[in-house]
Amino acid sequence: MCVVRAAAKEPRLFSLVLTDGRTLDFEASSPALRGEWVDRLRGLVTHAGPFVQYHMDFAQYKVHELIQKEKQRLSIDNVRRVMSQGKQAERASKNVVTNKIRDKYKR
């Protein structure tokens, strides 16, 4: 996910190097505090990295799944099927009206 580096020359500086190449530089108030920051951030990267990667992979899978469903919904065959269902429903409603008129004058 990222790398935590302590500056070799300056005892209070440390950096986070992100996977996209960007570097975030920080300064602690003391060398001891810098050591704590570096240790805790390295632990966070070590333990949270796989967790975050799992959720990013899952989110990417869900996006891919939703795109596939949308492609199916917008496919020509599906559009034709939906239009056919609409026409059938329209015919059925017209038949109800026609049948009522027929029943009225059936006598």
N, C-alpha and C positions, 0 to 999 in steps of 0.2 A: 504494500500500500504506500508506504513512505519510509524514509530512512532518517534516523536522528543522528546528527553528528555534533560532537563537541569541538569547538575551535581549538587548534593546537597552540596557537600563539597567545590568544587572549583567554584568560581563565574564567571570564564571566559570560562569554558568548557561546551560543549553540544554534544549530540550524535544523530545520526540517526540510528534507529534499523529497518533493512529491514525485509520483510516477510520471507525471507529464513534463518533468524537467525543471519546474519552478522551485525556487528555494525561498523559504521563509526564515529570516534571521531574527533571533531573540537575544536579549541581554538580561541576565539575572543580577540581582543586587549583590551577590557574593559568589565566590567559587563553590562553596558548599551547596548553596541553593541551586546553582547550575547543575551540579551533580545529581541532586534530587530530581530536578526537572528531566534531565536526560534519562535517568534510570526509569522513572515513571512513564515517560513517553515511549521509551523502548519497550517496556512491558505492555503498554497499551497497543502499540503497533503489533507486537508478537501475538497477543491474545485476541485483539479485536479485529485484526486483519482478516483472518479466515471467516469470521462471523459476518463482517461487512461484505466480503466477496461472495459468500453464499447468498446473501439477500440481494445483491446486485445481479447475480446469475439468475435467481428466481424471478426477479422483476423483469429481466430481459426475456426470460422464457414466457412470462405472462403477456408481455407486449407482443411477442411473436405469435402467441396463441390468439390474441385479440385481433391482430392483423389478418390472420388466416380466417377467422370467423367472419370478419367484415368482407373479405374477398369472396367467401362463399355466399354471403348474403347478397352481394352485388353482382353475382355471376348471372349470365344470361339465362341459364336454366331456372335459377331461383326467381328471377324477375318475371319470367314467363309463367311460372307456377303461381306466383302471387297474383298476377293479372288474371289468370284463369280462375282462381278462387274468387276474386272480386266479381268477375263476370257471372260465375255460378251463383253467388249470393244475390246479385242484381236480378238474375233470371228468377230465382226462387221468390224474391219479394214481389216481382211482377206477377208470378203465378198465383201468389196469395190473393192479390187484388183481382186478377182474372177469375179465379175460382169463386171469390165472393160474388162477383157479378153474375157468373153462371148459376150459382146457387139461388140468387135472388130471382132470376127469371126462369128457373127450372120448372116451376109449377105448371 
